[in-house]
Amino acid sequence: MAARAYLACLALIAPMLAQSATAAAAEGSDYPNRPVRWVVPFAPGASNDIIARLLAQKIGDSLGQQFIIDNRGGAGGLVGGEIVAKASPDGYTLLSANPGPNVNNILLRKKPPYRFEDFTPIVFFGYAPLIIVANSKFPPSTASELVEYARANPGKLSWASSGVGSSLHIGLELFRAATRIHVTHVPYKGTAPAFIDIVSGQVNTMYTTSVSAETHLKAGRLKALAIAAKKRQSVLPNLATLEEQGIKNAEAIVWFGLAGPAKLPRAIVQKLNAEVNKALTAADAKQRLDQLGLEIGGGTPEDFTQFMNTEAERLRGLIKAGAVTPE
């Protein structure tokens, strides 16, 4: 009797399981069948925004649907991150993943609004080394001169960032730890509004990327003092590294990728991953990303997950060493 009952139960649920598997496959086959919201957790004009718009256009053209950029800056990326973390896992709300919302603020906030597990990593776009830029009329023209200025003028050096916990803020803390100088941190809701105050002279300097600063550097509104990388960048070949200027152990990068809410169907993850990898290697996109100083990534969702885990461990090490403190 028990065996017959068990077999009868299997006969009932087998069609349901088959239907569920068919539905899961279908989720990827017709995706997307309407516009997709792509949340950029920072203000327009920064590197996140520029890269996202380039790739969204390429992917949208390939899949025949609009990928609409929605800039939601604030709290070092937490505002935009929370929108996606709490969205339906249907593939129609995506996030420009970044150190701020996806690693730094989860570890640096005592009560973050979401966890690592609230996202599905999709693909790694790549990374860019940070550069120090300053108002064109600010006296220091190199990072070493900046350190000398800070020591000669205690309390007068102001340094902007795109928000507490952002990669630009972490870069500042690494620089501060390496040089032991006093800096007044001025957080903004993104890179673009920070640029406004640096260009006007309200704030002295900040970390950013060549992607974000490109227009201001070419126009002479800002000047670059150093690059926080182990080697010089082909986009700015005359810009000396921090180590060349006598400042060691202060390398800093900002990375970019694509993520969705937790439990995003695998078929959708794979489709988006394939499309982004294709876009990253397209000749026109690659040329533009190279011009903007991006070290192009790509790879599998698992590669991106491992990369973020490594970055999280690096930040945990800084927290343990006292270089940065959770708030």
Buried (B, 14 or more C-beta within 10 A) or exposed (E): EEEEEEEEEEEEEEEEEEEEEEEEEEBBEEBBEEEBBBBBBBBBBBBBBBBBBBBBBBBBEEBEBBBEBBBBBBBBBBBBBBBBBEBEBBBBBBBBBBBBBBBBBBBBBEEBBBEBEBBBBBBBBBBBBBBBBBBBEBEBEBBBBBBBBBEEEEEEBBBBBBBBBBBBBBBBBBBBBBBEBEBEBBBBBBBBBBBEBBBEEEBBBBBBBBBBBBEBBEEEBBBBBBBBBEEBBEBBEEBBBBBBBEBEEBBBBBBBBBBBBBEBBBBBBBBBBEBBBBBBEBEEBBEBBEEBBBBBBBBBBEBBBBBBEEBBEEBEEBEEEEBBEEE
